[in-house]
Amino acid sequence: MPSNAASIAHPVSGVSRKDDIYFCPDGNKAEVLTRRDFTEEQKVAIRDLQKLDSRYNWIILLHFAIWLGAAWLSISVDNIAISIVGYLIGGFSLATLSVLGHEASHNLFTRKPKIDRWIGFVVSTPVLFSAMGYRIMHPLHHKYTRAEGDPDNIENISKSSALLRVVYVFVFFFAVYLYLVMVPFNAVLRGSNREKVEVIVEWLAMIAIIALGWVFLPANVMLEGWLFPLIVAGQVANVRGIAEHGMTTAGNELTDTRTVATHPFISFMMCNINYHIEHHLYPGIPWYNLPKLHAMLKQDYVAAGSSVYTSYVKFLYDVAKALVAGVVPSRRVIPLHIREHVCV
């Protein structure tokens, strides 16, 4: 471990032992680590991970195929159980198309903004996600992660524990629907005149495409093939959004976001966006190399007391306990296997 990483203790006033789901209520032995503390060998390997492999771009067609195949299953089979399975599978792939829109905003398909911008539009249209608006707003999230300037930091709303309970419950059920509106709205407020026009035209184009579906396709096709899976996709996005930054600690790049190193198949189906500490450390690394970065930095995460879970179920269980005990602003929840190493 880097020798220049100082040991610190962070007693948390007003947090009782019953709230030990929070990061070390009695103080911790974690080290203050940043990217600068990684070894030269790690840094060389990390630079190599930023290389693009265009073969992985076929993931776009894969998720369109999964969504459309699941839609066909739901529509053509007269069995409610099978239809529900179709909604779930299709919804998962719709959620992942939005993740691919996120990849496009970082130019991780071709490194060419003019091309990646249109890839973003194609993958984002089925979920009504403003790719251009995201290109304008998302850099602020990376620049001001969990700080006042972060447009995605829900804890900017209030520092009241009681109100944050309500906010987190709202986010769990409804956040994505507000997000789809607020991203283009804020982008129009912040963007240049040309960007404003692009965002508005893009939004109108997406609405027109979906409207044409409702006009020319039977209502049951749009309901079972698009709307019901879209609701599933929204819930997946809500859970993922809370896991990425909810109940984390601001001020350090190894603690202000969270990784959920879930089952490899689920990670693949999510295009590895669950490796979110890794993505924020190095946004130039494409999705298919994030698990490699995670494996490389495991010991650094333990030393820094990073919030790294092994499943979304375990994470949501701790979130539920935090909501009952009382939300502490900018205080992260971490799994037991991390607390055992770093808590006093």
C-alpha positions in Angstrom: 0.0 0.0 0.0 1.3 3.5 -0.8 3.5 4.8 2.0 2.3 8.4 1.7 -1.3 7.5 2.5 -2.0 8.8 6.0 -4.1 6.9 8.5 -7.0 8.9 9.8 -9.9 8.6 12.2 -13.4 10.0 11.6 -15.6 9.8 14.7 -19.2 10.5 13.7 -20.9 12.6 16.3 -24.6 11.8 17.0 -24.4 8.4 15.4 -25.1 5.5 17.9 -23.8 2.0 17.6 -27.2 0.8 16.4 -26.4 2.8 13.2 -23.2 0.8 12.5 -24.3 0.2 9.0 -22.7 3.6 8.5 -19.0 3.9 7.9 -17.3 3.4 11.2 -19.4 5.4 13.7 -16.7 5.1 16.3 -13.9 6.1 13.9 -11.9 4.3 11.3 -8.4 3.2 10.3 -8.9 3.8 6.6 -6.2 5.5 4.6 -6.6 8.6 2.5 -5.9 7.4 -1.0 -6.2 9.0 -4.5 -5.2 8.1 -8.0 -1.8 9.7 -7.3 -1.1 6.9 -4.8 -1.4 4.1 -7.3 1.9 2.4 -8.2 3.7 3.2 -11.4 3.0 -0.4 -12.5 -0.7 0.2 -11.9 -0.7 3.4 -13.8 1.0 1.8 -16.9 -1.6 -1.0 -16.9 -4.4 1.5 -16.5 -3.3 3.5 -19.5 -3.5 0.2 -21.5 -7.0 -0.3 -20.3 -8.1 2.9 -22.0 -7.6 1.4 -25.5 -10.8 0.9 -27.4 -11.7 -2.5 -29.1 -14.4 -1.8 -31.7 -15.5 -5.5 -31.6 -17.4 -4.7 -28.4 -19.5 -2.1 -30.2 -21.7 -5.1 -31.3 -23.2 -4.9 -27.8 -25.5 -2.2 -29.3 -27.2 -4.7 -31.7 -27.2 -7.4 -29.0 -29.4 -5.3 -26.6 -31.7 -4.1 -29.4 -32.1 -7.7 -30.3 -32.8 -8.8 -26.7 -35.4 -6.0 -26.3 -37.2 -6.8 -29.6 -37.0 -10.5 -29.0 -38.5 -10.1 -25.5 -41.2 -7.9 -27.0 -42.1 -10.5 -29.5 -42.3 -13.1 -26.7 -44.6 -10.9 -24.6 -46.9 -10.1 -27.5 -47.1 -13.4 -29.3 -47.5 -15.8 -26.3 -50.9 -15.8 -24.6 -49.6 -16.5 -21.1 -49.3 -13.8 -18.5 -46.3 -15.4 -16.7 -44.3 -15.6 -20.0 -45.4 -12.0 -20.8 -44.0 -10.8 -17.5 -40.7 -12.5 -18.2 -40.6 -10.7 -21.5 -41.3 -7.4 -19.8 -38.5 -8.0 -17.3 -35.9 -9.1 -20.0 -36.9 -6.4 -22.4 -36.8 -3.8 -19.6 -33.4 -4.8 -18.5 -32.1 -4.3 -22.1 -33.8 -1.0 -22.4 -32.1 0.1 -19.2 -28.8 -1.0 -20.7 -29.4 0.9 -23.9 -29.5 4.0 -21.6 -26.1 2.9 -20.2 -24.8 2.7 -23.7 -26.0 6.3 -24.2 -23.8 7.1 -21.2 -20.9 5.4 -22.9 -21.5 7.4 -26.0 -21.4 10.7 -23.9 -17.8 9.8 -23.0 -17.0 9.0 -26.6 -16.2 5.4 -25.7 -17.3 3.8 -29.0 -15.1 5.6 -31.5 -13.4 8.5 -29.6 -15.0 10.7 -32.3 -17.6 13.0 -30.7 -19.5 13.6 -33.9 -20.0 9.9 -34.4 -20.5 8.9 -30.8 -23.1 11.7 -30.4 -25.3 10.0 -33.0 -24.7 6.6 -31.5 -26.0 8.1 -28.3 -29.1 9.3 -30.0 -29.8 5.9 -31.5 -29.4 3.9 -28.3 -31.2 6.5 -26.1 -34.3 7.1 -28.2 -36.2 4.0 -27.0 -35.9 5.2 -23.5 -36.6 8.9 -24.3 -33.2 9.8 -22.9 -31.7 13.1 -24.2 -28.2 12.1 -25.4 -27.3 15.7 -26.3 -28.6 17.0 -23.0 -26.6 14.4 -21.2 -23.5 15.4 -23.1 -23.9 18.9 -21.7 -24.9 18.0 -18.1 -22.9 14.8 -17.4 -19.4 16.4 -17.4 -20.6 18.5 -14.4 -21.4 15.3 -12.5 -17.8 14.1 -13.0 -16.3 17.5 -12.2 -18.3 18.1 -9.0 -19.1 14.6 -7.9 -21.2 14.7 -4.6 -20.4 18.4 -4.3 -22.7 21.5 -4.6 -22.2 21.7 -8.4 -23.1 18.1 -9.0 -26.5 18.1 -10.8 -27.0 14.4 -9.8 -26.3 14.7 -6.1 -29.7 14.2 -4.4 -28.2 15.1 -1.0 -27.9 18.7 -2.3 -31.7 18.9 -1.8 -31.4 18.9 2.0 -29.1 18.0 5.0 -32.1 17.0 7.1 -32.1 13.4 8.0 -35.9 13.2 8.0 -36.3 14.8 4.6 -33.5 12.7 3.1 -35.5 9.6 4.1 -38.3 10.9 1.9 -36.0 11.9 -0.9 -34.4 8.4 -1.1 -37.7 6.7 -1.1 -38.9 9.0 -3.9 -35.7 8.3 -5.8 -36.2 4.6 -5.5 -39.6 4.7 -7.2 -39.8 7.8 -9.3 -36.4 9.5 -9.9 -35.8 8.3 -13.5 -39.0 10.0 -14.7 -38.0 13.3 -13.3 -34.4 12.8 -14.6 -35.6 12.3 -18.2 -37.2 15.7 -18.1 -34.6 17.6 -16.0 -31.6 16.6 -18.1 -32.8 18.3 -21.3 -34.4 21.2 -19.4 -31.1 22.0 -17.5 -29.1 21.5 -20.7 -31.2 24.1 -22.5 -30.6 26.5 -19.6 -26.8 25.9 -19.6 -26.0 25.2 -23.2 -24.9 27.5 -26.0 -27.5 28.7 -28.5 -26.5 25.9 -30.9 -26.7 23.3 -28.1 -30.1 24.6 -27.0 -31.4 24.0 -30.6 -29.8 20.6 -30.8 -31.4 19.5 -27.5 -34.8 20.7 -28.4 -34.7 19.2 -31.9 -33.5 15.9 -30.5 -36.2 15.8 -27.9 -38.9 16.5 -30.5 -37.4 13.9 -32.8 -37.6 11.2 -30.1 -41.2 12.1 -29.2 -42.1 11.9 -32.9 -40.5 8.5 -33.3 -42.4 7.1 -30.3 -45.6 8.8 -31.4 -45.3 7.1 -34.9 -45.1 3.8 -33.1 -48.4 4.5 -31.3 -50.0 5.7 -34.6 -48.9 2.8 -36.9 -48.6 -0.1 -34.5 -51.4 -1.8 -32.5 -51.8 -0.5 -29.0 -51.0 -3.9 -27.4 -47.7 -3.9 -29.3 -46.7 -0.6 -27.9 -47.9 -1.5 -24.4 -46.3 -4.9 -24.1 -43.3 -4.3 -26.4 -42.4 -0.8 -25.1 -44.3 0.8 -22.3 -44.3 -2.1 -19.8 -40.6 -2.9 -20.4 -39.9 0.9 -20.1 -41.4 0.9 -16.6 -39.1 -2.0 -15.7 -36.1 -0.2 -17.2 -37.0 2.8 -15.0 -37.0 0.8 -11.9 -33.6 -0.7 -12.8 -32.2 2.7 -13.4 -33.6 4.0 -10.0 -31.9 1.2 -8.1 -28.7 1.6 -10.1 -28.7 5.4 -9.5 -28.9 5.0 -5.7 -26.2 2.4 -5.7 -23.8 4.6 -7.7 -23.8 7.6 -5.4 -26.5 7.3 -2.7 -25.2 7.2 0.9 -21.6 7.8 -0.1 -19.0 10.1 1.4 -18.1 13.3 -0.5 -14.6 14.7 -0.8 -12.6 11.7 -2.0 -12.6 9.9 -5.3 -12.5 6.5 -3.6 -15.4 7.1 -1.4 -17.8 9.4 -3.3 -19.2 6.6 -5.4 -19.8 2.9 -5.1 -19.1 -0.3 -6.9 -21.5 -3.3 -6.8 -19.4 -6.3 -8.0 -22.4 -8.5 -8.7 -22.5 -11.7 -10.7 -20.5 -11.5 -14.0 -23.6 -12.2 -16.1 -25.5 -9.4 -14.5 -22.5 -7.1 -14.9 -22.3 -7.9 -18.6 -26.0 -7.3 -19.1 -25.5 -3.9 -17.4 -22.4 -3.1 -19.5 -20.4 -3.0 -16.2 -21.8 0.4 -15.2 -22.0 -1.2 -11.7 -18.2 -0.8 -11.5 -18.8 2.9 -10.8 -15.8 3.7 -8.6 -13.7 2.5 -11.5 -15.7 4.6 -14.1 -15.3 7.8 -12.0 -11.6 7.2 -11.4 -11.0 6.8 -15.2 -13.9 7.8 -17.4 -11.8 7.1 -20.5 -11.8 3.4 -19.8 -14.5 1.6 -21.9 -17.1 -0.6 -20.2 -15.5 -3.9 -21.1 -12.3 -3.1 -19.2 -13.8 -1.9 -16.0 -13.8 -5.3 -14.3 -10.0 -5.6 -15.0 -9.5 -2.2 -13.3 -11.6 -3.4 -10.3 -9.4 -6.5 -9.9 -6.3 -4.4 -10.0 -7.5 -1.9 -7.3 -9.2 -4.3 -4.8 -6.6 -3.9 -2.1 -6.6 -0.1 -2.5 -10.4 -0.1 -2.0 -10.1 -2.0 1.2 -7.4 0.4 2.5 -9.5 3.4 1.6 -12.7 2.0 3.1 -14.4 2.3 -0.3 -18.0 1.1 -0.5 -17.8 -2.1 -2.6 -20.7 -4.5 -2.4 -21.0 -8.0 -3.9 -24.7 -7.8 -4.7 -27.6 -5.3 -5.1 -29.7 -7.3 -2.6 -27.1 -6.8 0.1 -26.8 -3.1 -0.7 -30.5 -2.5 -0.7 -30.8 -4.3 2.6 -28.3 -1.9 4.2 -30.1 1.1 2.6 -33.4 -0.1 4.2 -31.6 -0.2 7.6 -30.2 3.2 7.0 -33.7 4.6 6.2 -35.0 3.1 9.5 -32.0 4.3 11.6 -31.9 7.8 10.0 -30.0 9.0 7.0 -26.7 10.8 7.8 -25.7 13.2 5.0 -22.5 12.4 3.2 -22.0 9.3 5.3 -21.5 6.1 3.3 -22.9 2.7 4.0 -20.4 -0.1 3.4 -20.7 -3.9 3.6 -19.6 -5.9 6.6 -16.5 -7.4 4.9 -15.1 -3.8 4.5 -16.0 -2.7 8.0 -14.2 -5.6 9.5 -10.9 -4.3 8.0 -11.2 -0.6 8.6 -13.5 0.2 11.5 -12.2 0.9 15.0 
